[in-house]
């Protein structure tokens, strides 16, 4: 069976799985196409593994037991109901805070301004998009946010009445950082991803997420889907929490790739992140984001999220943002793209594999019932903490 996670042959990968032989999630790695349970007192959680002095070195030598072929476990993870007696993949993070950066690419910057001015109306988006692009152009990709050049453009836009809160975080001195979901609430490869049922205009956001320990050291990366409700956020930025944080609306995976001699922050900065959407109605959509076009570096974004001003003792998973905001019409001309229940979303990158999820309404996705308290109790019963 072909591995649907598309993991590259090289690299050190760590993640989580659920298996019937243990009440608690397993910390796992992949070796020779097999998923290996490496849960131990030294690293009972992925958070603990990331806090080690050298996570990559630990992972290389960690002892464990195979729980099954990756291809089989990934396939079972994607089944609508799944076989509860067989292992499935989970989100690769556990106790880490899950945060996200917004408006880090010019395309997403323009689309956020469009959302704001369209007030949640997809029908108005095309006309506003043309007006904004004509006013601002695409030279913003060359601007350093907060630079004198950026501030000159800000002054001109203000004088013309075209300034926006999204332009403020897009080219201003401060990055947008928000909470995507609570620790333990993200979903992994094969899981359903959720849309709040009030939304009629929404989209996936294919991104890379950085994994940092409690000191701010970036130890690896994974793929993410920062599911977004465009109409809800477009009505008011104060509705960002409702637009972004709903049951099953944060997907990460399939695994965290740890930094080592085969993978570094430089690989993240030159990565291409690809997206495909396949609908039950025959609709298809493809796109890509080039991380080379990001306006703020991954290191800058992590420092904006955590440091002397804000600590995360269990570390951090930080979505870096996307330049891909789909506008292709789905159905009636001029109404743009929106999800339909049953869509299959695949987010992939050469060195990180593929994250695949099915779209459902949030109330219909499995409810989040296993939190940090449950994890601690189960690990304690297993004498792992």
C-alpha positions in Angstrom: 0.0 0.0 0.0 1.3 3.5 -0.9 1.9 5.7 2.1 -0.7 8.5 1.9 1.3 10.7 4.3 4.0 11.0 1.6 6.8 11.1 4.2 10.3 11.5 2.6 12.7 8.6 3.1 15.2 10.8 5.0 14.5 12.8 8.2 13.5 12.3 11.8 9.8 12.4 12.4 7.9 12.4 15.7 4.1 12.3 16.2 1.3 10.8 18.2 -1.0 7.8 17.7 -3.8 6.1 19.4 -3.8 2.4 19.8 -6.0 -0.1 21.7 -3.1 -1.4 23.8 -2.8 1.9 25.7 -5.4 4.3 27.2 -3.0 7.3 26.6 -1.8 8.7 23.2 1.5 7.2 22.1 4.6 9.1 21.2 5.7 7.6 17.9 8.3 7.8 15.2 8.7 6.2 11.8 11.4 3.7 10.8 11.5 1.7 7.7 7.9 2.3 7.0 6.8 1.2 10.4 5.3 3.3 13.2 7.3 2.8 16.4 5.9 3.5 19.9 8.7 5.2 21.8 6.6 6.5 24.7 8.9 6.4 27.8 9.4 8.1 31.2 12.1 10.3 29.5 9.6 11.5 26.9 6.0 10.6 27.8 4.7 13.4 25.6 5.8 15.1 22.4 6.2 18.3 24.6 8.7 16.5 26.8 10.7 15.2 23.8 10.9 18.7 22.3 12.2 20.0 25.6 15.2 17.7 25.6 18.7 19.1 25.0 18.9 17.4 21.6 15.5 16.0 20.5 16.9 14.7 17.2 19.7 12.7 18.9 17.2 11.3 21.3 14.8 10.2 18.6 17.6 8.5 16.6 18.3 6.1 19.5 15.0 5.9 21.3 13.9 2.3 21.8 10.4 1.2 20.9 8.0 -1.3 19.5 6.3 -1.3 16.1 2.6 -0.8 16.2 2.0 -1.3 12.4 2.9 -0.1 8.9 2.6 3.6 8.4 0.6 3.2 5.2 -2.0 1.0 7.0 -2.3 3.3 10.0 -2.6 6.4 7.8 -5.3 4.7 5.8 -7.3 3.7 8.9 -6.9 7.2 10.2 -8.7 8.5 7.2 -11.7 6.1 7.4 -14.9 8.0 8.2 -15.4 5.9 11.4 -12.1 4.1 11.6 -11.5 0.7 13.2 -11.1 1.4 16.9 -9.1 -1.7 17.4 -6.4 -0.5 14.9 -4.0 2.4 15.5 -4.7 5.8 14.1 -2.6 9.0 13.8 -3.3 12.0 16.0 -2.1 15.6 15.8 1.7 15.5 16.5 1.5 18.1 19.3 0.0 17.6 22.7 0.6 20.1 25.5 2.0 22.8 23.3 0.0 26.1 22.9 -1.4 26.3 19.3 -1.0 29.8 17.9 -1.1 31.3 14.5 0.3 34.3 12.5 -1.9 36.2 10.1 -1.3 38.5 7.1 2.3 37.3 6.5 2.0 37.2 2.7 0.9 40.0 0.3 -1.9 37.9 -1.3 -3.4 37.1 2.1 -2.9 40.7 3.1 -5.0 41.9 0.1 -7.6 39.2 0.7 -8.0 40.3 4.4 -8.5 43.9 3.3 -11.1 42.6 0.8 -12.9 40.6 3.5 -13.0 43.7 5.7 -14.4 45.9 3.0 -16.8 43.3 1.6 -18.2 42.8 5.1 -18.5 39.0 4.5 -20.0 39.2 1.0 -18.3 37.0 -1.5 -20.2 38.7 -4.3 -18.5 42.0 -3.7 -15.0 40.5 -3.4 -13.9 40.6 -7.1 -14.7 44.3 -7.6 -12.9 45.3 -4.3 -10.0 43.0 -5.2 -9.4 45.0 -8.4 -9.7 48.3 -6.7 -7.3 47.4 -3.9 -4.8 45.8 -6.2 -4.9 49.0 -8.4 -4.3 51.2 -5.4 -1.6 49.1 -3.6 -0.1 47.0 -6.3 2.1 44.1 -5.5 5.3 45.8 -4.5 4.5 45.1 -0.8 6.2 41.8 -1.1 9.5 43.7 -1.2 8.7 45.7 1.8 10.1 45.0 5.3 7.2 45.4 7.7 7.8 48.4 10.0 10.5 49.8 7.8 10.6 53.5 6.8 9.5 52.6 3.3 6.5 50.7 4.7 5.6 53.6 6.9 5.7 55.9 3.9 3.2 53.7 2.1 1.1 53.6 5.3 1.0 57.4 5.4 -0.1 57.6 1.7 -2.8 55.0 2.2 -4.1 56.8 5.3 -4.3 60.1 3.4 -6.4 58.4 0.7 -8.7 56.8 3.2 -7.6 53.3 2.3 -5.8 52.2 5.5 -6.9 49.0 7.2 -6.3 47.1 10.4 -5.0 44.3 8.1 -2.5 46.6 6.5 -1.4 47.6 10.0 -0.3 44.1 10.8 0.8 43.3 7.2 3.3 46.1 6.8 3.3 47.7 10.2 5.8 47.0 13.0 3.8 44.4 14.9 2.9 40.9 13.7 -0.6 39.4 14.1 -0.5 36.5 16.5 -3.7 34.8 17.7 -4.8 31.6 19.4 -5.8 28.9 17.0 -7.0 26.4 19.5 -6.4 25.1 23.0 -3.6 22.6 23.8 -4.8 19.0 23.0 -7.6 20.3 20.7 -5.9 20.1 17.3 -6.6 17.2 15.0 -4.2 15.2 12.8 -3.9 13.3 9.5 -7.1 11.7 8.4 -9.3 13.5 10.9 -12.4 15.5 9.9 -11.8 19.3 10.0 -14.7 21.4 11.1 -16.6 24.5 9.8 -18.9 26.4 12.1 -22.4 26.0 10.6 -23.1 29.7 10.5 -20.5 30.2 7.8 -21.3 30.2 4.1 -17.9 31.6 2.9 -14.8 29.8 4.1 -11.6 28.2 3.0 -8.6 26.1 4.0 -5.3 27.8 4.8 -2.3 25.6 3.9 0.6 26.5 6.1 3.8 25.4 7.8 3.8 25.4 11.6 6.9 25.9 13.6 7.5 23.8 16.8 9.3 25.7 19.5 10.2 24.6 23.1 9.6 26.6 26.2 12.7 28.7 25.7 11.7 29.7 22.2 14.2 27.4 20.5 12.7 26.1 17.2 13.1 22.3 17.1 11.1 21.4 14.0 8.2 21.9 11.7 5.0 20.4 10.5 2.1 21.1 8.1 -1.1 22.8 9.1 -4.6 23.7 8.0 -5.7 27.0 9.6 -9.3 26.6 8.6 -10.9 30.0 8.2 -14.4 31.5 8.0 -14.0 34.4 5.7 -17.6 35.8 6.1 -17.3 35.7 9.9 -14.0 37.4 10.1 -15.0 39.8 7.4 -18.0 41.1 9.5 -15.6 42.1 12.3 -12.1 41.4 13.3 -13.4 41.1 16.8 -15.0 37.8 15.6 -11.6 36.3 14.9 -12.0 33.8 17.7 -15.3 32.5 16.2 -13.8 32.5 12.7 -10.7 30.6 13.7 -11.3 28.5 16.8 -14.1 25.9 16.5 -14.3 22.2 17.1 -11.8 20.4 14.8 -10.8 23.6 13.0 -7.0 23.3 13.6 -5.3 20.4 11.7 -1.6 19.6 12.1 0.6 16.8 10.8 1.2 14.2 9.7 4.4 14.4 11.8 6.8 16.9 13.2 10.1 16.8 11.3 12.8 17.6 13.7 15.8 19.8 12.7 18.9 17.8 12.0 21.6 17.6 9.3 18.9 16.8 6.7 16.4 19.5 7.6 16.8 23.0 8.9 15.1 26.4 9.1 16.6 27.2 5.7 14.5 24.3 4.2 11.4 25.9 5.8 12.2 29.3 4.2 12.5 27.9 0.7 9.7 25.3 0.9 6.7 25.2 -1.4 3.4 24.4 0.3 0.8 22.9 -2.0 -3.0 22.6 -1.6 -5.6 20.6 -3.4 -9.3 20.4 -2.7 -11.4 17.6 -4.2 -15.2 17.9 -3.8 -17.9 15.3 -3.9 -19.5 17.5 -6.5 -16.6 17.1 -8.9 -15.0 20.4 -8.1 -11.3 20.6 -7.8 -8.8 23.3 -6.8 -5.1 23.4 -6.7 -2.6 26.1 -5.5 0.7 26.7 -3.8 2.5 29.0 -1.4 6.2 29.8 -1.7 7.7 30.4 1.8 10.3 32.6 0.1 7.6 35.3 -0.2 6.8 35.5 3.5 7.1 39.0 4.8 8.4 38.1 8.3 10.8 35.2 8.9 9.8 32.2 11.0 12.2 33.3 13.7 10.7 36.8 13.8 7.2 35.3 14.1 8.2 33.0 17.0 9.8 35.9 18.8 6.7 37.9 18.3 4.6 35.1 19.9 6.9 34.2 22.8 9.7 35.8 24.8 10.1 38.0 27.9 6.6 39.4 27.1 4.9 36.0 26.9 6.0 32.6 28.1 4.8 29.1 27.1 6.2 26.5 29.6 5.0 23.7 27.4 6.2 25.1 24.1 4.4 26.3 21.1 3.1 25.3 17.7 2.9 28.4 15.5 1.2 28.5 12.1 3.2 30.8 9.8 0.4 32.0 7.6 -0.4 31.4 3.9 -0.2 33.3 0.6 -2.9 31.1 -0.9 -6.5 32.3 -0.5 -8.7 30.6 -3.1 -11.0 32.8 -5.1 -11.9 30.4 -8.0 -15.7 30.4 -8.5 -17.4 27.3 -7.2 -20.8 27.3 -8.8 -22.4 30.7 -9.5 -20.1 33.1 -11.2 -18.7 35.9 -8.9 -19.4 34.0 -5.7 -15.9 32.7 -5.3 -14.7 29.6 -3.5 -16.3 28.1 -0.4 -16.1 24.6 1.1 -18.8 22.0 0.9 -19.2 19.2 3.3 -17.2 16.2 2.1 -14.3 18.1 0.5 -11.0 16.3 0.8 -8.2 18.8 1.5 -4.6 17.8 1.0 -1.7 20.1 2.1 1.7 18.9 1.2 5.4 19.9 1.0 8.3 17.9 -0.2 10.2 17.6 3.1 7.1 17.4 5.4 4.8 15.0 3.6 1.1 15.4 3.3 -1.7 16.3 5.6 -5.1 15.0 4.4 -8.5 15.8 6.0 -12.2 15.7 5.2 -14.4 18.7 5.7 -17.5 18.5 7.9 -19.5 20.9 10.1 -17.9 21.4 13.5 -20.8 19.9 15.5 -20.7 16.8 13.3 -16.9 16.2 13.9 -15.9 14.0 16.8 -16.2 16.3 19.9 -13.0 17.2 21.8 -13.3 15.3 25.0 -9.7 14.3 25.8 -7.8 17.2 27.4 -4.6 17.8 29.4 -6.2 16.5 32.6 -7.1 13.2 31.0 -3.6 12.8 29.5 -2.0 13.4 32.9 -4.2 10.9 34.7 -3.6 8.2 32.0 0.2 8.8 32.0 0.2 8.5 35.7 -1.7 5.3 35.7 0.8 3.9 33.2 3.7 5.0 35.6 5.1 7.3 32.9 5.1 10.4 35.0 
